[in-house]
Amino acid sequence: MWTAIIIAVVVVGAGVLIYFGARRFKSPEEDEDPLAARLAEFSQRGDAFSLEDIELSQPFTDRVVYPLMKRLGEISSRFTPQHVLQSTEKKLELAGNPGRMDASAFLSLRFVAAAGLGGFLFVIFLISKTWPISRELLVVALFVVLGFFFPALWLKSKIDNRQKQVRKAMPDALDLLTICVEAGLGFDAAMSKVNEKWENELSLAFGRAIREIQLGKLRREALKDMADRIGIAEMTSFTAAIIQSEVLGVSMSKVLRIQADQMRMKRRQRAEEEAHKAPIKMILPMGIFIFPSILIVLLVPAGLSISKNLGGL
């Protein structure tokens, strides 16, 4: 009995940690220090307060769960190879740094998810006791493995979704860049216009590059870092063309117009490719849902008629 209670408490705690690790936070551009926000709030109200009161007014996740996850991440990073941490950090950058997690926190999240799913299923089997112990252990081990790989699959889906959004937005963004540059704006001001007009992954990437340039980073370095953070061939070729035009002194408007035409052509080619894949993707749902219904509609009346005639004989 006590064993089940202890395991249930552990599972609930693991579920809270998983929720905190996977939930979406505000983007770094919109986020602010919660302690500073509380301090400003108390100052405006004119109430007497102390640092302890401000800390206690924070949400439970910020006071307890986040420091615990950070501590688990520090412990897990000690036993993780350096190349694994670097690869995970790169994937988090490609995904847009969801949840503002670092590599160590994400790795700890994988272990917490594995323990949470495995422990939850173990408690269910401990209460029900319907299967043999060997089968229960096998299923628990399977869910532990699934829980360990589920955060990695979630991160991969975030990367694919972000890159898909950037590819979709690039032709329109380059058209706007071309119009702004031809109207007399500089390239940095044109990127700022794109950042102001849209609210998507590409505009956020442009906004981050503009802020880096304003802080003193060279434009070519900021553009290269932006292409590395997105990780698609279209963005890499675009930044390479911009850097080359800056070095050689080629007209920026001509380069942007050529890049915009190429992006529109690539978008049309991707649409045609997806259209050609559609019939192949439709085979499986047609075989599972449509063909059996057609067979039932066609064969059931014939079967009833045959059975009726044979019954009359």
VONU-437970 format. One line per 5 residues: number of its first residue (from 0); their letters; for each residue x, y, z negated of C-alpha. Coordinates in Angstrom, 3 decimals. Example, Ala and Ser with C-alpha at 12.3 -4.5 7.8 and 13.67 -1.06 7.14 Angstrom:
! residues 2
0 = as = 12.300:-4.500:-7.800 | 13.670:-1.060:-7.140
***
This chain:
! residues 313
0 = mwtai = 0.000:0.000:0.000 | 2.729:2.454:-0.967 | 4.682:1.513:2.137 | 1.735:2.483:4.360 | 1.336:5.819:2.546
5 = iiavv = 5.036:6.668:2.918 | 5.020:5.752:6.613 | 1.869:7.818:7.158 | 3.537:10.850:5.555 | 6.595:10.375:7.761
10 = vvgag = 4.414:10.088:10.876 | 2.494:13.259:10.001 | 5.757:15.132:9.476 | 7.113:13.833:12.780 | 3.930:14.921:14.521
15 = vliyf = 4.313:18.433:13.134 | 7.903:18.584:14.348 | 6.912:17.319:17.802 | 4.173:19.923:18.022 | 6.579:22.683:17.093
20 = garrf = 9.218:21.508:19.554 | 6.857:21.128:22.508 | 4.609:24.135:22.006 | 5.080:27.161:24.228 | 6.525:30.335:22.741
25 = kspee = 6.585:33.778:24.163 | 9.197:34.376:26.806 | 12.469:35.940:25.593 | 11.482:39.177:27.370 | 8.274:39.472:25.351
30 = dedpl = 9.442:37.979:22.076 | 10.435:40.105:19.086 | 11.880:39.411:15.699 | 8.947:38.295:13.487 | 10.683:39.543:10.355
35 = aarla = 11.156:43.000:11.890 | 7.509:43.016:13.015 | 6.343:42.205:9.484 | 8.645:44.865:8.075 | 7.195:47.481:10.428
40 = efsqr = 3.662:46.380:9.535 | 4.271:46.738:5.791 | 5.999:50.087:6.339 | 3.045:51.489:8.281 | 0.601:50.390:5.604
45 = gdafs = 2.766:51.947:2.884 | 2.472:48.923:0.581 | 5.143:47.965:-1.917 | 6.885:44.858:-0.680 | 10.005:42.785:-1.101
50 = ledie = 12.003:40.587:1.242 | 10.489:37.492:-0.369 | 6.960:38.770:0.309 | 7.821:39.378:3.956 | 9.312:35.896:4.344
55 = lsqpf = 6.272:34.270:2.725 | 3.999:36.145:5.141 | 5.635:34.349:8.075 | 3.829:31.389:9.669 | 4.606:27.938:8.265
60 = tdrvv = 6.332:26.864:11.473 | 8.745:29.816:11.338 | 9.515:29.341:7.650 | 9.793:25.547:7.411 | 9.464:23.639:10.670
65 = yplmk = 11.819:25.705:12.827 | 14.706:25.685:10.271 | 14.196:21.940:9.818 | 14.348:21.358:13.565 | 17.447:23.524:13.782
70 = rlgei = 19.094:21.529:11.022 | 18.245:18.223:12.700 | 19.667:19.599:15.943 | 22.942:20.508:14.230 | 23.203:17.008:12.782
75 = ssrft = 22.432:15.289:16.085 | 24.935:17.451:17.993 | 27.759:16.074:15.838 | 27.172:12.572:17.228 | 26.387:13.585:20.815
80 = pqhvl = 29.064:13.718:23.548 | 29.903:17.184:24.802 | 28.980:16.431:28.407 | 25.489:15.336:27.319 | 24.999:18.638:25.484
85 = qstek = 26.204:20.586:28.521 | 23.915:18.638:30.863 | 20.934:19.184:28.568 | 21.730:22.892:28.272 | 21.843:23.133:32.069
90 = klela = 18.459:21.421:32.387 | 16.941:23.772:29.818 | 18.231:26.733:31.840 | 16.708:25.291:35.015 | 13.390:24.859:33.201
95 = gnpgr = 13.368:28.493:32.120 | 14.382:27.705:28.528 | 10.911:26.571:27.355 | 10.351:27.037:23.648 | 13.712:28.824:23.307
100 = mdasa = 15.291:25.496:22.386 | 18.973:24.765:22.615 | 20.459:21.429:23.637 | 20.870:20.093:20.098 | 17.271:20.926:19.158
105 = flslr = 15.978:19.224:22.308 | 17.987:16.076:21.587 | 16.653:16.001:18.035 | 13.155:16.401:19.463 | 13.677:13.209:21.481
110 = fvaaa = 14.546:11.233:18.358 | 11.632:12.750:16.449 | 9.235:11.865:19.268 | 10.528:8.286:19.345 | 10.182:7.924:15.575
115 = glggf = 6.743:9.576:15.603 | 5.216:7.342:18.281 | 6.818:4.194:16.911 | 5.820:4.983:13.335 | 2.253:5.865:14.320
120 = lfvif = 1.809:2.555:16.137 | 3.456:0.659:13.285 | 0.974:2.113:10.792 | -1.940:1.125:13.031 | -0.638:-2.446:13.286
125 = liskt = 0.032:-2.537:9.544 | -3.578:-1.622:8.818 | -5.272:-3.739:11.485 | -3.063:-6.899:11.455 | -4.704:-8.312:14.595
130 = wpisr = -1.609:-9.417:16.525 | 1.317:-11.630:15.598 | 4.241:-9.793:14.056 | 6.518:-10.524:17.038 | 4.074:-8.955:19.501
135 = ellvv = 3.570:-5.946:17.236 | 7.320:-5.339:16.968 | 7.655:-5.630:20.742 | 4.921:-3.032:21.338 | 6.377:-0.719:18.678
140 = alfvv = 9.823:-0.970:20.294 | 8.278:-0.177:23.683 | 6.584:2.952:22.331 | 9.793:4.027:20.613 | 11.552:3.913:23.988
145 = lgfff = 8.660:5.796:25.628 | 8.746:8.426:22.890 | 12.477:8.878:23.384 | 12.170:9.440:27.138 | 8.928:11.451:27.087
150 = palwl = 10.617:14.837:26.287 | 13.054:14.243:29.157 | 10.149:13.595:31.551 | 8.405:16.709:30.245 | 11.546:18.766:30.846
155 = kskid = 11.901:17.341:34.366 | 8.319:18.327:35.160 | 8.996:21.859:33.863 | 12.037:22.138:36.147 | 10.117:20.917:39.200
160 = nrqkq = 7.185:23.223:38.487 | 9.446:26.262:38.038 | 11.392:25.588:41.224 | 8.148:25.054:43.128 | 6.822:28.418:41.923
165 = vrkam = 10.055:30.157:42.959 | 9.971:28.595:46.450 | 6.363:29.650:46.865 | 7.015:33.242:45.781 | 10.265:33.871:47.659
170 = pdald = 8.871:34.819:51.134 | 6.514:37.462:49.732 | 9.187:38.776:47.361 | 11.705:39.114:50.191 | 9.128:40.937:52.306
175 = lltic = 8.641:43.425:49.475 | 12.409:43.756:49.039 | 12.771:44.460:52.769 | 10.053:47.121:52.729 | 11.534:48.834:49.670
180 = veagl = 15.075:48.868:51.084 | 13.908:50.143:54.464 | 11.978:52.878:52.653 | 15.215:54.137:51.123 | 15.435:52.385:47.751
185 = gfdaa = 18.601:50.682:46.599 | 18.702:46.914:46.208 | 18.577:47.091:42.396 | 15.555:49.405:42.509 | 13.869:47.074:45.013
190 = mskvn = 14.396:44.117:42.656 | 12.867:46.193:39.873 | 9.797:46.797:42.064 | 9.417:43.038:42.570 | 9.707:42.533:38.829
195 = ekwen = 7.023:45.158:38.187 | 4.586:43.941:40.847 | 4.378:40.216:40.001 | 4.410:38.098:36.888 | 5.960:34.792:37.956
200 = elsla = 9.191:32.877:37.548 | 10.920:34.684:40.421 | 10.052:38.154:39.141 | 11.256:37.172:35.655 | 14.537:35.979:37.170
205 = fgrai = 14.900:39.281:39.030 | 14.166:41.200:35.848 | 16.824:39.310:33.912 | 19.379:39.940:36.668 | 18.547:43.674:36.647
210 = reiql = 19.035:43.866:32.877 | 22.381:42.094:33.175 | 23.468:44.604:35.826 | 22.366:47.478:33.599 | 24.431:46.029:30.749
215 = gklrr = 27.568:46.180:32.886 | 27.758:42.855:34.747 | 28.759:43.016:38.389 | 25.920:42.574:40.844 | 27.514:39.585:42.569
220 = ealkd = 28.030:37.838:39.248 | 24.464:38.553:38.122 | 23.087:37.209:41.410 | 25.246:34.069:41.214 | 24.083:33.422:37.649
225 = madri = 20.471:33.933:38.732 | 20.885:31.356:41.523 | 22.488:28.896:39.075 | 19.605:29.330:36.616 | 17.051:28.506:39.333
230 = giaem = 18.958:25.760:41.116 | 17.371:25.675:44.579 | 19.106:25.915:47.940 | 16.925:28.806:49.136 | 17.972:31.058:46.264
235 = tsfta = 21.619:30.075:46.655 | 21.628:30.995:50.368 | 19.804:34.257:49.623 | 22.272:35.385:46.967 | 25.221:34.329:49.156
240 = aiiqs = 23.869:36.449:52.031 | 23.380:39.472:49.756 | 26.878:39.172:48.298 | 28.403:38.752:51.755 | 26.565:41.791:53.111
245 = evlgv = 27.798:43.834:50.146 | 31.400:42.739:50.713 | 31.398:43.210:54.504 | 29.299:46.364:54.544 | 26.469:44.899:56.652
250 = smskv = 23.090:46.619:56.613 | 21.122:45.313:53.631 | 17.743:45.775:55.327 | 18.736:43.586:58.294 | 20.010:40.846:56.013
255 = lriqa = 16.822:40.947:53.954 | 14.617:40.807:57.058 | 16.518:37.786:58.378 | 16.260:36.074:54.994 | 12.522:36.824:54.795
260 = dqmrm = 11.951:35.316:58.250 | 13.905:32.214:57.291 | 11.960:31.819:54.042 | 8.630:32.066:55.845 | 9.783:29.462:58.365
265 = krrqr = 10.903:27.124:55.582 | 7.571:27.588:53.783 | 5.723:26.673:56.974 | 7.942:23.614:57.429 | 7.273:22.483:53.859
270 = aeeea = 3.525:22.890:54.424 | 3.731:20.764:57.579 | 5.774:18.164:55.726 | 3.181:17.956:52.947 | 0.420:17.662:55.562
275 = hkapi = 2.220:14.706:57.161 | 2.579:13.038:53.759 | -1.137:13.390:52.983 | -2.356:10.309:54.949 | 0.217:8.093:53.227
280 = kmilp = -0.738:9.436:49.797 | -4.421:8.796:50.539 | -3.897:5.069:51.186 | -3.758:4.085:47.517 | -6.920:5.907:46.320
285 = mgifi = -8.767:4.766:49.447 | -7.763:1.156:48.822 | -8.801:1.332:45.163 | -11.998:3.416:45.278 | -13.360:3.777:48.827
290 = fpsil = -12.806:0.408:50.519 | -14.444:-1.661:47.729 | -17.488:0.625:47.841 | -17.729:0.230:51.616 | -17.475:-3.561:51.304
295 = ivllv = -20.216:-3.578:48.674 | -22.514:-1.425:50.822 | -21.936:-3.589:53.907 | -21.800:-7.094:52.441 | -24.363:-7.012:49.633
300 = pagls = -27.426:-6.610:51.943 | -26.092:-9.345:54.224 | -25.445:-11.585:51.232 | -28.957:-11.017:49.883 | -30.460:-11.769:53.264
305 = isknl = -28.448:-14.975:53.624 | -29.358:-16.137:50.135 | -33.030:-15.390:50.803 | -33.026:-17.398:54.035 | -31.195:-20.308:52.461
310 = ggl = -33.594:-20.231:49.559 | -36.532:-20.461:51.976 | -35.087:-23.638:53.465
***
